[in-house]
Amino acid sequence: MNQLSILKKQIRSHADPIRAKNSLWFFKTGKGDYGEGDKFFGLKVPDCRKISKLFKDLDYPELDELIRSKYHEERLIALFILVLKFDKADEKERAKIYKFYLAHTKWINNWDLVDQSAPRILGKYLLGRTSEKDRGILFKLAKSKSLWERRITIISTLAFIKLADEYETTLALAEILLHDKHDLIQKAVGWMLREVGNRSIPAESAFLKKHYKTMPRTALRYAIEKFPEEIRQGYLRGNI
């Protein structure tokens, strides 16, 4: 039995039908919803992490098969393994993982899959690569028809914010995505603006001063969530 078969057997040994059923609702898998058609075994995230550590040496053909799985947890474990590989890799191997990641965005297709991987792979790879040529992929993805590619691009900048106190790319992408009609993008933009504010109130405030009267309320509420109540209400009333 090969490693991938053993991994899949491990996954099935942790299956929980009740959790799987609840996940169908939690990840919005109904007709017309953003997670339409996704399937679940019902694993807890800590179990997914444990399994990924046991199989961190899975090769790329096996990871290619795993990340294309119709089961959410198998895709999540593939991404956890990629993150583990990335953290231990040299620059050549990191470039390979980065390219693999971009080639498989079709299957990074729910908010948790994006949030657990985009900053740790795409964001970390581009950290320190500040040229227009390198960062151009983020601006390309920001204009994608894919909801998940748009979320990947803004969430990946969490690495820039947290690891380098760098906000310029986040704010530039936030301007592009600010009026995106999807709730998951509005939440992501607001979250990243809040993260900027956690490190630089002036940087976030300058952005909000320019946009707060016209930006979607969801994004605004997320962005100002940790502001003092009086200031928060001022933004919501439009009289800052």
N, C-alpha and C positions, 0 to 999 in steps of 0.2 A: 504494500500500500504506500503510495507516494505522500509527500508532506501535505499537499493540498487536500487529499482525501482524508487524512488524519485530522487536519484542521476542521474540515466540514463536519466530521464526526463529533469533534469536541463541541462545536457550535450547537449541534442538535442535542447533545447531552445536557445543555443548559436551557433548552427551550421551555418556555412558559406560555401555554395557550391563552391564559387569562391576560397576561401582560401583552401578548401579541395582539389580542383583540382590542385592548385599550389603545395600543399604539396606532391602530388604524384610524382612530378618531384624533389622537393627539397630533399626528403628523399629516392630518388632512388628506386622506387617501380616496375620498369619495369622488364621484364623477364631476369633473369640472374644477376640482380642487387642485392646489399646487402639487400635492403628492399623489395624484390619481394613479391607482393601480399598484402602488408599492406593497410589498409583502414583508411580513415580520415573523421571526421565530420567538420573539419575546425575551431577548436577553437584556440584562442590565448592562449599562455602560461599563462599570468596573469589570464585569466578566469579559466584555469585549476587549478591554485593555489587557487583561491577564492573558487571554488567548493570543493577542497580537505579540506580546513579549515572548511567548513560547515559540512563535513561528516567525520571528523577526528576520530570519535568514531565507525566507521564501524568495524564489527567483522571480525575475520580471515576467516571464510567460505565465507563471502561476498567479502572480499579482494581477496581470491583465485579465485572466479569467475570473478572478475573485471580485475585482472592482466592477465587472460587467454583470454581476449577479442580480437576479430579480429580488433578492432578499436584502433588505436594508442593512442588517447587521453584518452581513458578509462584505458589503461595500465599505461600511464603517471600519471594520477590522483591516481591510486592505489599506485604507487611508492611515490608520494608526501605525501599521507596519512601515508605510512610506515615511511617516514622520520619524519613526525610530531609526530607519536607515539614513535619513537626511541628517539627523543630529550627529551621527557617527561618521559621516562620509567626508572625503576630501573634496576639493573644488570640482574635479572632473566628474566624480560620482554625483555630486549635488546638481550639476548641470543636467545629468541624465535623468535624475528624479524630477527636476523642474520640467523638463520636456515631456516626461511621462505624464506628469500631473496635467499639463495643458492639453495633452492629447486625449485625456479621459474626462474632461469637464462634463460631458454628456451624462456621466454616471455619478457625478458629485451633485446630486439632484434633490437635496433637501437642506434646510437651514443648518441642522446639526452637522451634516457632512461637510458643509462649507466652513462653518465656524471652527470646527475641530482641526481643519487642515490648511485653509488658505493662508493664515498668518504664519504658520509653522513651516510651510514649504514655499509658496509663492512670495510671501512677504519677506521671509528670511533670506531667500535667494537674491531678491532685489535690493535688500538692505545694503547700502554702500554703493550700489550701482545707480547713480543718479542721472546718468545721461538720458537724453530724450530717446535715444535708440533703445536703451534697456527698459526704461519705464513706459515706453510706448505701448507695450502689451496691456498695461492697466487701462489706458485710455481707449484702446481698441475694445477690450472686454466691456467697458462702461457703456458702450453703444451697441452691445450685442442684443439680439432679440431674445436671448435666453435669460430668464429671471435669475438663474443660478450663476451664470457667468457675471452678470451685473453685481450680484451679491458678493461673489468671490473677489471682484476687483476692489470694492470698498473695504471689506473685512480684512483683506490681506494687509492693508496699511496699518492695522493694529500693531504689527511688528515694528513699523517705522516709529510709531508714537511711543510704544513702551520701551523699545530697545535703544532708540536714538534721539528721543525728544524731537522728532522731525514731523512737521505738520503740513508742509506745503503741498505734498502730493495728496494727502487726505482731503484738504480743503478744496483743491482743484477738482478732484473727483466728486466731492460733495456738491459742488456747483453743477456739474453735469447731471448728477442723479437726483438733484434736489426735488424736482417735480415729477419723478417717476411715479406712475399711478399705482404700483403694487405696494401693498402694506409692508411686505417683508423688506423692501428696499428703503422705504421711509424709516422703518425702525432701525435698519442698519446704518443709514446716514446719521440719524439722531444719536445712535449709540457711539459712532466714531467721533462725532462732534463733542459729545460728553467726555469721551476719553481725551480729546485734545484739551478740553477745559480742565480736566483733572490735573493737567501738567502746565497749562498756560491759559489762565482766564482771559488775558488780553487777546490771545489768538482766537479763542472761541467767540468772545464778545464782538470782536471786529467783524467776524463772519456773520454773526446773528444780526448785528446792527444793519448790515446791508440787506439781509434776506428775511428777517423774522416776520415781517408783515405779510409776506406772500407765500412763505414756505408752508407745506402741508402741516396740519396740526399734530399729526402723529410724530413726524420728525422733530417738530419743535418741542413737544412734551418730553420726548426722550432726551433731547439735547440739554434741556434746562432742569432736568429731574433733580439734580443735586444743588441747584441754586438756592439761596435763601428765599423763603416764601414770598416776601414782599417783592423781590426782583422777579421771581418766577411769575407772580400774578401780573406784574407790569408787562412782561413779554406777552402773556396770554391775552391781556386786555389791549395790547397794541399801543402802549403809551410809555415805552422806555425812552 
